[in-house]
Structures are given as C-alpha cells and as structure tokens.
C-alpha cells in the first residue's frame, strides 16, 4: 500500500464520515478508500507511549471503505505532529499490533507527508503479529 497508489481528496462531499479529516482513494480501484483523523477518547493504558511522554498523544480512527460500506477500522495514535502509529492492544506483557494495522498506519502516516515511520515504530516496544487470533478479538477493538 504505497502512497503513490492513492489519491488524497479535499472534496468533503466524498467523505463517508464527515468527522474525518483526511480521505484517500485507491487510484486503480476507486471503490476502496481510507479515511482518518476523527479523534476518539483515549483508551490506552499500556504505557507504550513512554518514549514520547512529553508529546501530546491523540487517538484517532482510521476507517477502510469499500463502495461506501465500512469494512475495517484501525485505531491510530497521533504522536505530536510527527507520527501516526497503530495503537497496540495489550496481550499479557507484550504490546501487539497486526501487520495489517501497521500497513494502514504507515499509509496514513506517509500520505500526510510524515517521515521516518519505521524508526518511530521501532522506538516503541510494539510487537508485530501476522494476524489476531480469534480468541483475542473483542468488541473493544
């Protein structure tokens, strides 16, 4: 999901969720879009953000759409003005995010023109997993 395959729009009439701040559609399949930027109440108590304790952390929603229907949601953390990272889910003592969540976060990060995603992600204690086991998924995500 490289940014050059996506087209950002500022046309608010194209947004599925008017509370979102950004929207991009896949150039070769315009029925697929992502929207992000709507702030949500923080619900993270994992402490993953400690390396950025002096920066403002805001939780945002990133929705993936297909033909106007929501098909997925990834919760992002905006770290100051320099990073959009996937919000980890605590699992025992590890902080886990799926590869999909990282790809969606990286796409939003890159489309906003922010740099150094990998370095910023590696600065945390977040661990990558291929996908979420069914027993770990719940309605709180």
GROMACS elastic network, one bead per residue, 0.5 to 0.9 nm:
[ bonds ]
;  ai    aj funct       b0    kb
    1     4     6  0.85151   500
    1     5     6  0.70835   500
    1     6     6  0.82696   500
    1   103     6  0.70420   500
    1   104     6  0.80096   500
    1   106     6  0.86563   500
    1   107     6  0.65168   500
    2     5     6  0.58422   500
    2     6     6  0.75370   500
    2   106     6  0.88419   500
    2   107     6  0.66901   500
    2   110     6  0.83183   500
    2   111     6  0.89445   500
    3     6     6  0.53767   500
    3     7     6  0.80634   500
    3   107     6  0.62247   500
    3   108     6  0.84408   500
    3   110     6  0.64027   500
    3   111     6  0.57512   500
    4     7     6  0.75927   500
    4    27     6  0.85994   500
    4   111     6  0.86215   500
    5    25     6  0.85806   500
    5    26     6  0.59805   500
    5    27     6  0.55931   500
    5    28     6  0.75116   500
    6    24     6  0.59089   500
    6    25     6  0.54643   500
    6    27     6  0.52363   500
    6    28     6  0.84464   500
    6    33     6  0.85545   500
    6   111     6  0.82183   500
    7    23     6  0.83468   500
    7    24     6  0.51558   500
    7    25     6  0.53314   500
    7    26     6  0.63875   500
    7    27     6  0.60384   500
    7   111     6  0.89290   500
    8    22     6  0.75104   500
    8    23     6  0.57966   500
    8    25     6  0.66440   500
    8   111     6  0.76696   500
    9    12     6  0.79297   500
    9    14     6  0.78764   500
    9    15     6  0.88415   500
    9    22     6  0.75067   500
    9    23     6  0.58304   500
    9    24     6  0.60361   500
    9    25     6  0.79443   500
   10    13     6  0.87722   500
   10    14     6  0.83248   500
   10    15     6  0.88919   500
   10    21     6  0.88685   500
   10    22     6  0.75078   500
   10    23     6  0.74358   500
   11    14     6  0.57379   500
   11    15     6  0.75020   500
   11    23     6  0.88702   500
   12    15     6  0.54378   500
   12    16     6  0.89025   500
   12    18     6  0.71436   500
   12    23     6  0.88374   500
   13    16     6  0.81227   500
   13    18     6  0.83177   500
   14    23     6  0.81941   500
   15    18     6  0.58216   500
   15    19     6  0.87352   500
   15    20     6  0.76002   500
   15    21     6  0.89687   500
   15    22     6  0.84140   500
   15    23     6  0.66785   500
   15    35     6  0.75313   500
   16    19     6  0.89722   500
   16    20     6  0.84686   500
   16    35     6  0.80415   500
   16    65     6  0.82831   500
   16    68     6  0.66607   500
   16    69     6  0.85231   500
   16    70     6  0.88749   500
   17    20     6  0.57244   500
   17    35     6  0.77420   500
   17    38     6  0.87087   500
   17    63     6  0.89496   500
   18    21     6  0.78000   500
   18    38     6  0.88638   500
   19    36     6  0.89522   500
   19    37     6  0.78479   500
   19    38     6  0.55384   500
   19    39     6  0.84779   500
   20    23     6  0.76600   500
   20    35     6  0.61765   500
   20    36     6  0.53856   500
   20    39     6  0.81735   500
   20    61     6  0.81631   500
   20    62     6  0.84081   500
   21    35     6  0.73994   500
   21    36     6  0.61389   500
   21    38     6  0.63952   500
   22    34     6  0.81566   500
   22    35     6  0.54433   500
   22    36     6  0.53345   500
   22    37     6  0.60985   500
   22    38     6  0.87817   500
   22   108     6  0.86496   500
   22   112     6  0.86520   500
   23    33     6  0.70088   500
   23    34     6  0.57050   500
   23    36     6  0.66621   500
   23    37     6  0.89845   500
   24    27     6  0.88792   500
   24    32     6  0.86982   500
   24    33     6  0.55573   500
   24    34     6  0.54881   500
   24    35     6  0.65752   500
   24   108     6  0.88407   500
   24   111     6  0.82836   500
   25    28     6  0.87870   500
   25    29     6  0.76283   500
   25    30     6  0.53682   500
   25    31     6  0.72961   500
   25    32     6  0.58294   500
   25    34     6  0.65147   500
   25    35     6  0.88509   500
   26    29     6  0.52654   500
   26    30     6  0.51552   500
   26    31     6  0.75016   500
   26    32     6  0.57130   500
   26    33     6  0.60764   500
   26    34     6  0.85240   500
   27    30     6  0.57499   500
   27    32     6  0.88060   500
   29    32     6  0.59782   500
   29    33     6  0.87550   500
   30    33     6  0.68876   500
   30    66     6  0.86844   500
   30    67     6  0.83692   500
   31    65     6  0.76222   500
   31    66     6  0.53033   500
   31    68     6  0.74426   500
   32    64     6  0.74020   500
   32    65     6  0.56317   500
   32    67     6  0.65808   500
   32    68     6  0.83490   500
   33    63     6  0.83130   500
   33    64     6  0.58885   500
   33    65     6  0.50716   500
   33    66     6  0.65348   500
   33    67     6  0.83887   500
   33    68     6  0.85029   500
   34    62     6  0.68011   500
   34    63     6  0.55905   500
   34    65     6  0.60073   500
   34    66     6  0.89413   500
   34   104     6  0.86250   500
   34   108     6  0.83330   500
   35    38     6  0.85943   500
   35    61     6  0.81889   500
   35    62     6  0.55803   500
   35    63     6  0.53105   500
   35    64     6  0.66523   500
   35    65     6  0.79714   500
   35   108     6  0.85752   500
   36    39     6  0.87857   500
   36    60     6  0.69554   500
   36    61     6  0.56806   500
   36    63     6  0.63134   500
   36    64     6  0.88658   500
   36    76     6  0.86733   500
   36   108     6  0.73934   500
   37    59     6  0.88407   500
   37    60     6  0.55250   500
   37    61     6  0.62570   500
   37    62     6  0.68682   500
   37    76     6  0.88357   500
   37    78     6  0.89458   500
   38    59     6  0.84614   500
   38    60     6  0.53765   500
   38    61     6  0.55669   500
   38    62     6  0.77157   500
   39    42     6  0.87001   500
   39    58     6  0.68893   500
   39    59     6  0.57679   500
   39    61     6  0.64693   500
   40    43     6  0.85865   500
   40    58     6  0.77165   500
   40    59     6  0.54215   500
   40    60     6  0.54315   500
   40    61     6  0.67532   500
   40    75     6  0.88585   500
   41    58     6  0.81774   500
   41    59     6  0.65949   500
   41    60     6  0.83939   500
   42    45     6  0.87340   500
   42    57     6  0.85716   500
   42    58     6  0.68776   500
   42    59     6  0.54370   500
   42    60     6  0.86010   500
   42    77     6  0.89345   500
   43    59     6  0.80450   500
   44    47     6  0.75883   500
   44    48     6  0.86236   500
   44    59     6  0.86907   500
   44    87     6  0.77885   500
   44    88     6  0.81955   500
   44    89     6  0.82222   500
   44    90     6  0.88832   500
   45    48     6  0.81969   500
   45    90     6  0.87142   500
   46    49     6  0.80020   500
   46    88     6  0.80184   500
   46    89     6  0.79370   500
   46    90     6  0.63261   500
   46    95     6  0.74884   500
   47    50     6  0.56696   500
   48    51     6  0.76592   500
   48    52     6  0.89490   500
   48    87     6  0.87459   500
   48    88     6  0.77109   500
   48    95     6  0.73035   500
   48   124     6  0.63103   500
   48   125     6  0.64053   500
   48   126     6  0.71593   500
   49    52     6  0.54827   500
   49    53     6  0.63348   500
   49    57     6  0.79302   500
   49    79     6  0.84004   500
   49   124     6  0.71693   500
   49   125     6  0.89551   500
   50    54     6  0.85219   500
   50   124     6  0.82535   500
   51    54     6  0.83191   500
   51   123     6  0.73566   500
   51   124     6  0.69992   500
   52    55     6  0.53633   500
   52    56     6  0.80502   500
   52    57     6  0.81965   500
   52    79     6  0.73366   500
   52    80     6  0.84327   500
   53    56     6  0.77865   500
   53    57     6  0.84783   500
   55    79     6  0.65459   500
   55    80     6  0.52787   500
   55    81     6  0.88340   500
   56    78     6  0.80049   500
   56    79     6  0.61554   500
   56    80     6  0.50214   500
   56    81     6  0.85276   500
   57    77     6  0.63746   500
   57    78     6  0.56000   500
   57    80     6  0.61172   500
   58    76     6  0.82924   500
   58    77     6  0.55935   500
   58    78     6  0.50669   500
   58    79     6  0.67774   500
   58    80     6  0.79685   500
   59    75     6  0.69487   500
   59    76     6  0.57582   500
   59    78     6  0.62411   500
   59    79     6  0.89415   500
   59    87     6  0.79031   500
   60    74     6  0.86384   500
   60    75     6  0.59055   500
   60    76     6  0.50537   500
   60    77     6  0.60117   500
   60    78     6  0.69892   500
   60    84     6  0.89360   500
   61    73     6  0.68647   500
   61    74     6  0.62193   500
   61    76     6  0.60477   500
   61    77     6  0.86877   500
   62    72     6  0.84136   500
   62    73     6  0.56379   500
   62    74     6  0.51691   500
   62    75     6  0.60955   500
   62    76     6  0.68032   500
   62   104     6  0.79673   500
   62   105     6  0.81531   500
   62   108     6  0.82520   500
   63    70     6  0.67001   500
   63    71     6  0.76594   500
   63    72     6  0.58929   500
   63    74     6  0.64829   500
   63    75     6  0.86413   500
   64    69     6  0.84958   500
   64    70     6  0.59300   500
   64    71     6  0.57581   500
   64    72     6  0.51106   500
   64    73     6  0.61403   500
   64    74     6  0.82060   500
   64   104     6  0.87811   500
   65    68     6  0.57375   500
   65    69     6  0.53724   500
   65    71     6  0.56052   500
   65    72     6  0.72581   500
   66    69     6  0.53236   500
   66    70     6  0.64898   500
   66    71     6  0.66206   500
   67    70     6  0.84768   500
   70    73     6  0.78176   500
   73   101     6  0.89389   500
   73   141     6  0.85667   500
   74    86     6  0.71906   500
   74    87     6  0.81019   500
   74   100     6  0.88118   500
   74   101     6  0.60590   500
   74   104     6  0.73111   500
   74   105     6  0.78234   500
   74   141     6  0.82421   500
   75    85     6  0.86924   500
   75    86     6  0.61650   500
   75    87     6  0.56671   500
   75    88     6  0.86194   500
   75   101     6  0.81479   500
   75   105     6  0.85802   500
   75   141     6  0.78171   500
   76    84     6  0.61979   500
   76    85     6  0.54766   500
   76    87     6  0.51176   500
   76    88     6  0.88169   500
   76   101     6  0.86113   500
   76   105     6  0.66104   500
   77    83     6  0.79028   500
   77    84     6  0.55771   500
   77    85     6  0.52475   500
   77    86     6  0.61067   500
   77    87     6  0.56074   500
   77   105     6  0.89063   500
   78    81     6  0.70801   500
   78    82     6  0.76642   500
   78    83     6  0.57026   500
   78    85     6  0.65968   500
   78    86     6  0.89465   500
   79    82     6  0.61064   500
   79    83     6  0.50866   500
   79    84     6  0.63225   500
   79    85     6  0.76603   500
   80    83     6  0.68931   500
   80    84     6  0.89579   500
   81    84     6  0.85702   500
   81   114     6  0.83984   500
   82   109     6  0.86272   500
   82   114     6  0.60217   500
   82   115     6  0.75198   500
   82   116     6  0.88299   500
   83   109     6  0.63924   500
   83   114     6  0.65076   500
   83   115     6  0.77795   500
   83   116     6  0.82560   500
   83   117     6  0.69454   500
   83   120     6  0.72801   500
   83   121     6  0.88726   500
   84   105     6  0.60833   500
   84   106     6  0.73089   500
   84   108     6  0.70844   500
   84   109     6  0.51785   500
   84   110     6  0.89017   500
   84   114     6  0.83029   500
   84   117     6  0.79781   500
   85    88     6  0.88219   500
   85   101     6  0.87579   500
   85   102     6  0.72971   500
   85   105     6  0.54757   500
   85   106     6  0.72406   500
   85   109     6  0.76475   500
   85   117     6  0.79545   500
   85   120     6  0.82440   500
   85   121     6  0.68656   500
   86    97     6  0.68792   500
   86    98     6  0.88197   500
   86   101     6  0.58836   500
   86   102     6  0.58895   500
   86   103     6  0.89256   500
   86   104     6  0.80419   500
   86   105     6  0.55514   500
   86   106     6  0.84673   500
   86   121     6  0.87924   500
   87    96     6  0.86906   500
   87    97     6  0.72862   500
   87   101     6  0.84677   500
   87   126     6  0.89921   500
   88    95     6  0.54624   500
   88    96     6  0.51671   500
   88    97     6  0.51357   500
   88    98     6  0.87172   500
   88   126     6  0.66563   500
   88   127     6  0.84129   500
   89    94     6  0.84918   500
   89    95     6  0.58069   500
   89    96     6  0.53632   500
   89    97     6  0.64731   500
   89   141     6  0.80829   500
   90    93     6  0.69225   500
   90    94     6  0.60301   500
   90    96     6  0.62358   500
   90    97     6  0.89884   500
   91    94     6  0.53444   500
   91    95     6  0.61713   500
   91    96     6  0.66529   500
   91   136     6  0.82626   500
   92    95     6  0.81752   500
   94   125     6  0.79293   500
   94   126     6  0.74013   500
   94   127     6  0.69266   500
   95   125     6  0.66477   500
   95   127     6  0.57704   500
   95   128     6  0.85288   500
   96   125     6  0.88693   500
   96   126     6  0.57129   500
   96   128     6  0.58466   500
   96   129     6  0.67365   500
   97   100     6  0.82036   500
   97   101     6  0.62895   500
   97   102     6  0.70183   500
   97   126     6  0.69227   500
   97   127     6  0.63364   500
   97   128     6  0.52640   500
   97   129     6  0.62114   500
   97   130     6  0.86070   500
   97   131     6  0.82280   500
   97   132     6  0.82016   500
   98   101     6  0.52138   500
   98   102     6  0.64821   500
   98   103     6  0.87830   500
   98   127     6  0.84275   500
   98   128     6  0.55682   500
   98   130     6  0.55604   500
   98   131     6  0.51085   500
   98   132     6  0.64730   500
   99   102     6  0.50839   500
   99   103     6  0.62279   500
   99   104     6  0.87446   500
   99   128     6  0.61298   500
   99   129     6  0.61386   500
   99   130     6  0.54210   500
   99   131     6  0.67053   500
  100   103     6  0.50613   500
  100   104     6  0.62338   500
  100   105     6  0.85576   500
  100   130     6  0.78438   500
  100   131     6  0.74769   500
  101   104     6  0.52104   500
  101   105     6  0.60769   500
  101   106     6  0.84800   500
  102   105     6  0.50880   500
  102   106     6  0.59357   500
  102   107     6  0.84862   500
  102   121     6  0.89493   500
  102   128     6  0.81920   500
  103   106     6  0.50974   500
  103   107     6  0.61228   500
  103   108     6  0.87644   500
  104   107     6  0.51283   500
  104   108     6  0.63847   500
  104   109     6  0.85672   500
  105   108     6  0.52762   500
  105   109     6  0.60097   500
  105   110     6  0.85280   500
  105   117     6  0.89929   500
  106   110     6  0.59448   500
  106   111     6  0.83981   500
  106   117     6  0.65224   500
  106   118     6  0.84606   500
  107   110     6  0.51998   500
  107   111     6  0.59755   500
  107   112     6  0.85768   500
  108   111     6  0.51261   500
  108   112     6  0.62772   500
  108   113     6  0.88135   500
  108   114     6  0.89790   500
  109   112     6  0.54324   500
  109   113     6  0.67037   500
  109   114     6  0.55965   500
  109   115     6  0.76135   500
  109   117     6  0.71624   500
  110   114     6  0.55445   500
  110   115     6  0.68004   500
  110   116     6  0.89944   500
  110   117     6  0.78495   500
  111   114     6  0.75611   500
  112   115     6  0.89861   500
  114   117     6  0.76167   500
  115   118     6  0.88274   500
  116   119     6  0.54006   500
  116   120     6  0.61860   500
  116   121     6  0.86229   500
  117   120     6  0.51944   500
  117   121     6  0.60555   500
  117   122     6  0.84925   500
  118   121     6  0.51095   500
  118   122     6  0.59806   500
  118   123     6  0.85105   500
  119   122     6  0.50884   500
  119   123     6  0.61846   500
  120   123     6  0.50572   500
  120   124     6  0.71472   500
  121   124     6  0.56685   500
  121   125     6  0.83090   500
  121   126     6  0.73627   500
  122   125     6  0.72555   500
  122   126     6  0.75780   500
  123   126     6  0.85652   500
  124   127     6  0.87347   500
  128   131     6  0.87168   500
  129   132     6  0.71858   500
  132   135     6  0.82217   500
  132   136     6  0.64976   500
  132   137     6  0.67121   500
  133   136     6  0.55433   500
  133   137     6  0.69150   500
  134   137     6  0.54183   500
  134   138     6  0.84850   500
  135   138     6  0.79405   500
  137   140     6  0.82465   500
  137   141     6  0.72108   500
  138   141     6  0.61672   500
